[in-house]
Amino acid sequence: MPQFFLNKRLILLLVSIIILVALIGFSLKDRQHLTWPEKFVKDAVVFVQSLVHQPAQLVAGFFENVNDLRNTYEENKRLKARLEKYVLLETEVQSLKKENEQLRELLDKKESLRDFVAIQATVIGRNPDRWQEMLIVNKGEQHGVKKDMAVITPRGLVGKVRSVSPFSSNVQLLSALDRKNRISAFVQGKENVFGLIEGYDAEREALLLKRIPYDAKIKKGQNVLTSGLGGIFPKGLVIGKVMDVVPDEYGLTQIVYVKPAANFYDIDDVIIVKRKIDELQEEEEKR
């Protein structure tokens, strides 16, 4: 009995092979028309392929877009980092450029101070509540700084030394609201016109040069310099330029509005100056 079933299976296998070979041979024949089973199978395969192809394309496109988005994000991240580095580098270059220009100006100014003793100093402190009044520099008594010495930048006069410590000094700016903050000055011209810097107009951002004779002829744009007659500041330090001239409240004298040559708001480095004649007198007294 088992031998019978084995022979039957063998016969079925041989018949199946013969049918398969016949079908293959039949399908390989060069025919112009397909049989209806072939058409049915072909159409079914095409239909199933179209159903699978569209979602597959969508899924593949989605993952491709996600991958592109991720690559774009990473690229933007790298570009942003490079841009931040570029901005930092640009800021550093501008800072170094400004510092270099300031040092060059300080060097040129120091070489031109033939009648003064010059001490270069750096601003190390400034109170926000008194920004327009006071600043602290890193030079003091140990460096030869004394009270009332003039303080300038390469552009012009900014103030005077108010108090001194061994290694630092407080500098009172010209813009400080202090009645005692006076400077003997003159308007430079064919005939110099002398007066006193007394006060600061915050609205106009101008120094007030008072006690000018009522008949003095002063024009806008003329230079205002220290006169050296006050016994404290050397002569010839630049203060600013004439902005406007108005009579005082009594009409007896004139008030000159002076645009400061120096920028009181942005000060990094200064030069503390002292009249050379005063230093010579001190040396003689020591002897």
C-alpha positions in Angstrom: 0.0 0.0 0.0 2.7 2.6 0.8 4.5 1.6 -2.4 1.3 2.5 -4.3 1.0 6.0 -2.8 4.7 6.6 -3.5 4.3 5.7 -7.2 1.2 7.9 -7.3 3.1 10.9 -6.0 5.9 10.3 -8.4 3.4 10.2 -11.3 1.8 13.5 -10.2 5.2 15.1 -9.9 6.2 14.0 -13.5 2.8 15.2 -14.9 3.2 18.6 -13.1 6.7 19.0 -14.6 5.4 18.1 -18.1 2.6 20.7 -17.7 5.0 23.4 -16.4 7.4 22.8 -19.3 4.6 22.9 -21.7 3.3 26.2 -20.2 6.8 27.7 -20.4 7.2 26.7 -23.9 3.8 28.0 -24.8 4.5 31.4 -23.1 7.8 31.7 -24.9 6.3 31.4 -28.3 6.1 34.6 -30.4 2.4 35.3 -30.3 0.4 38.3 -31.1 -2.5 37.5 -28.8 -2.5 36.4 -25.2 -4.9 33.8 -23.8 -7.6 35.0 -21.3 -5.8 33.4 -18.3 -2.6 35.2 -19.2 -4.5 38.4 -19.6 -6.1 37.9 -16.2 -2.9 37.1 -14.5 -1.1 40.0 -16.1 -3.8 42.6 -15.3 -4.0 41.2 -11.8 -0.3 41.6 -11.3 -0.3 45.2 -12.8 -3.3 46.1 -10.6 -1.6 44.8 -7.4 1.7 46.5 -8.4 0.0 49.8 -8.9 -1.7 49.5 -5.5 1.6 48.7 -3.8 3.8 51.1 -5.8 1.9 54.3 -4.9 2.1 53.9 -1.1 5.7 52.6 -1.4 6.6 55.8 -3.4 4.9 57.9 -0.8 6.7 56.2 2.1 10.1 56.3 0.3 9.5 60.0 -0.5 8.6 60.7 3.1 11.8 59.1 4.5 13.8 60.9 1.7 12.3 64.2 2.7 13.0 63.5 6.4 16.6 62.6 5.5 16.9 65.8 3.4 15.4 67.9 6.3 17.9 66.4 8.7 20.8 67.1 6.4 19.6 70.6 5.9 19.2 71.1 9.7 22.8 69.8 10.3 24.1 72.0 7.5 22.3 75.1 8.9 23.7 74.2 12.3 27.2 74.1 11.0 26.7 77.3 9.0 25.2 79.1 12.0 28.2 78.0 14.1 30.6 79.3 11.5 28.6 82.5 11.2 28.8 83.0 15.0 32.5 82.4 14.9 32.8 84.9 12.0 30.8 87.5 14.0 33.0 87.0 17.0 36.1 87.3 14.9 34.8 90.4 13.2 34.0 91.9 16.6 37.5 91.0 17.9 39.1 92.5 14.7 37.1 95.8 15.2 38.0 95.9 18.9 41.7 95.3 18.1 41.5 97.9 15.3 40.0 100.5 17.6 42.5 99.7 20.3 45.3 100.0 17.8 44.1 103.3 16.6 43.7 104.6 20.2 47.2 103.4 21.1 48.6 105.1 18.0 46.8 108.3 18.8 48.0 108.1 22.4 51.6 107.6 21.2 51.4 110.5 18.8 49.8 112.7 21.5 52.4 111.7 24.1 55.2 112.6 21.7 53.7 116.0 21.1 53.4 116.8 24.8 56.8 118.6 25.0 55.7 121.0 27.7 54.0 118.4 29.9 54.8 115.3 31.9 52.6 112.5 30.5 51.4 109.5 32.4 49.4 106.9 30.4 46.5 105.3 32.3 43.6 102.9 31.7 40.0 103.3 32.9 39.2 100.5 35.4 36.0 101.7 36.9 32.9 103.8 36.3 29.8 104.2 38.3 26.6 103.9 36.1 24.9 106.4 38.4 27.6 108.9 37.9 28.7 108.0 34.4 29.0 111.6 33.2 30.8 112.7 36.4 33.5 110.4 37.5 35.8 107.5 36.5 38.7 105.6 38.0 42.0 105.0 36.4 44.8 102.5 37.2 47.5 105.1 38.1 48.1 106.8 41.4 50.7 108.3 43.7 53.2 105.6 43.1 53.2 106.6 39.4 53.5 110.3 40.0 49.9 111.3 39.8 48.7 114.2 42.0 45.4 115.9 42.7 44.2 118.5 40.1 46.4 117.1 37.3 44.7 117.4 33.8 43.4 114.3 32.2 43.1 114.1 28.4 42.4 111.6 25.6 44.0 111.9 22.1 41.0 114.0 21.1 41.0 116.5 23.9 40.6 117.4 27.6 38.2 115.2 29.6 38.7 116.3 33.2 41.1 116.5 36.2 42.3 114.2 39.0 39.9 114.6 41.9 41.5 112.3 44.4 44.6 110.0 44.5 45.4 106.6 46.1 48.7 104.8 45.9 47.7 102.8 42.8 44.6 104.5 41.4 42.9 107.8 41.0 39.5 109.3 40.6 39.0 111.6 37.7 36.3 114.2 37.6 34.9 114.8 34.1 34.2 118.2 32.6 30.6 117.2 32.3 30.3 116.8 36.1 27.7 119.2 37.7 30.1 120.9 40.1 30.4 124.6 40.6 34.0 124.3 41.6 34.8 122.5 38.4 36.3 125.5 36.6 38.9 125.7 33.9 40.7 128.8 32.6 40.3 128.7 28.8 40.4 130.9 25.7 38.8 131.0 22.2 41.6 130.8 19.7 41.6 133.5 17.0 43.5 136.5 15.7 42.9 137.9 19.2 42.4 135.3 21.9 39.3 135.7 24.0 39.6 134.4 27.6 37.0 133.0 29.9 36.2 130.2 32.3 34.6 126.8 31.6 31.8 126.6 34.2 29.2 124.0 33.9 27.8 121.6 31.3 24.5 121.7 29.4 23.3 118.1 29.2 20.6 118.8 26.7 23.0 120.4 24.2 25.9 118.2 25.4 28.0 121.3 25.5 30.4 122.9 28.0 29.7 126.5 29.1 32.4 129.0 28.6 31.4 132.1 30.6 32.6 135.6 31.4 33.3 136.4 27.8 33.3 140.2 27.1 30.0 141.3 25.5 31.8 142.9 22.6 34.1 139.9 21.8 33.7 138.6 18.3 33.4 134.9 18.4 32.4 132.6 15.5 31.1 129.1 15.3 33.8 126.5 14.8 36.6 128.3 16.6 38.9 126.2 18.8 38.7 126.4 22.6 41.9 125.6 24.5 43.2 125.7 28.1 44.9 129.0 28.8 47.3 127.7 31.5 46.5 130.8 33.6 44.7 128.9 36.3 47.9 127.5 37.6 46.8 123.9 37.3 46.4 122.9 33.7 49.1 123.3 31.0 48.4 125.7 28.2 47.1 124.6 24.9 45.1 121.5 25.8 42.2 121.1 23.3 38.8 121.5 25.0 36.5 121.7 21.9 34.9 124.0 19.3 32.4 126.8 19.6 28.8 125.7 18.9 26.9 128.9 19.7 27.3 132.3 21.4 24.5 133.9 23.5 24.4 136.9 25.9 24.0 136.1 29.6 20.9 136.9 31.5 22.1 140.4 32.3 23.5 141.2 28.9 26.9 142.2 30.3 28.9 139.2 29.1 28.5 136.3 26.7 28.2 132.6 27.1 29.8 130.3 24.6 28.5 126.8 24.1 31.5 124.5 23.5 31.2 121.1 21.8 33.7 118.9 23.6 36.4 117.4 21.4 36.6 114.3 23.6 33.8 111.8 24.0 32.9 111.7 27.7 30.6 108.7 27.3 33.2 106.3 25.8 36.6 106.5 27.5 39.0 103.6 27.7 42.5 105.1 27.9 43.6 108.5 29.1 46.8 110.5 29.6 47.3 112.3 32.9 49.4 115.4 32.2 51.3 117.9 34.4 53.0 121.1 33.6 56.7 120.5 33.3 57.5 123.8 35.0 55.7 122.5 38.2 57.8 119.3 38.1 61.0 121.3 37.8 60.0 123.5 40.8 59.3 120.3 42.8 62.7 118.9 41.9 64.4 122.1 43.0 62.5 122.1 46.3 63.7 118.5 47.0 67.3 119.6 46.5 
